[in-house]
Amino acid sequence: MIMPPSSTASESLDRPALGILLICLGVVAISVNDLLIKVLSGGYPLHQMVFVRSAIGLVFTLGFVFAEGGLGILKTRSPGLHMLRGVLVVFANMTFYAAVAVMPLGKATALFFVAPLFITLLSIPMLGERVGALRIGAVLFGFAGVLVMQQPWVAETEISRWVLLLPVLAAALYAFMQVLTRRLGVTTKASAMAVYIQSTFLLVSALFFLVAGDGRFAEGVQNESLIFLLRPWIWPAPEDWPVFVGLGLCSGVIGYCLSAAYRMAKAATIAPFEYIGLPLAIFWGWAVFGEWPQIATWIGCAMIVGAGIFVFLREQAKAAPTPGRRARWGRR
């Protein structure tokens, strides 16, 4: 059972302004990362991109490790929880990018952005944070936005129902991972957690190569998401190497900034700032791939973002001191 951190430890890490800045930087890097993966998705398997990205990203991440204290900070008393965190983010990435390969980037990102709502819910049992009825209602309203985009009442859709569910599943896995980050962040440096994540990506993608790297499991497969996961590894073309390097750089920034953000601030406070990735994804989809969201996607986006903003504002209102409280109690 995962117990919430002690109040003393949590308060010492509570730096909301820095946490918000880091989450914004991390989300910008995520949006560029998603764009680059979609650009490469027509010719390379996902696990090959993940392997190259993580190998390059690990080099950048080790630089953060030396800046925060050296290799000694990689020692941990919770290897099992760090392993669980790594596995969660690997599967979150796999499910999300399997969807991105075959559906508009903006829509996939919009569906994924129920993650902050999942985080708000998970912060109750895992972190001991108090979430009132109004915020619970906002979370439910946000999930209703998912239904609007999924349109279960429509008999036929251009995209498979299973593919439409992949970003939502990725959001749930990601939320669990980030709430766990807050728990582990009490005793572990952000750069160390980023190294654990990069190492997990390397290990899993290497195993994929050993099992399916020759592409034999892709033979006869019609589903484009599965083809993206199972096609054979090929040596990158010279013009694609800058894209792979860009992926590695993004990976290093993402791993550090997100780990540091959720380590330094309450999950329910900084999670809504991840929504800046939504307009970025819509912009990239329009500018690079000529994708423009349908009306149902816009409505669902508005519901999800509105719910997230309400949760954030409610959190800020609950945290603000009540007028007169200082006068009544004074200092002890």
LINSULTA-V475217 format. One line per field, one symbol per residue. phi: phi as a letter, one per 20 degrees, with the letter a starting at -180 (. if undefined). burial: b if it has 9 or more other ideal C-beta (glycine too) atoms within 8 Angstrom, else e. Layout:
phi = ???
burial = ???
//
This chain:
phi = .eefffffffffdecfffffffffffffffffgfgffffeffccfgfffffffffffffffffffffeqnfffffbecffffffgffffffffffffffgfccgfffgfffffegffffgfffffedmfecffffffffffffffffffflfeefccfdggfffegffffffffffffffgfffffccfffffffgffffgffffffgffecfenfeefnfdffffffedfffcfffgfefgfffffffgffffgfffffffedbfgfeegffffffffffffffffddmecffgfffffgffffgffffgfffffffefffgnffffemdd
burial = eeebbeeebbeebbebebbbebbbbbbbbbbbbbbbbbebbeebbbbbbbbbbbbbbbbbbbbbbbebeeeebeebebeebbbbbbbbbbbbbbbbbbbbbbbbbbbbbbbbbbbbbbbbbbbbebbebebeeebbebbebbbbbbbbbbbeeeeeeeeeeebbbbbbbbbbbbbbbbbbbbbbbbebbbbbbbbbbbbbbbebbbebbeebbebeebeebeeebbbbbbbebeebeeebbebbbbbbbbbbbbbbbbbbbbbbbbbbbbbbbbbbbbebbbebbbeebebebeebbbbbbbbbbbbbbbbbebbbeeeeeeeeeeeeeeee
//
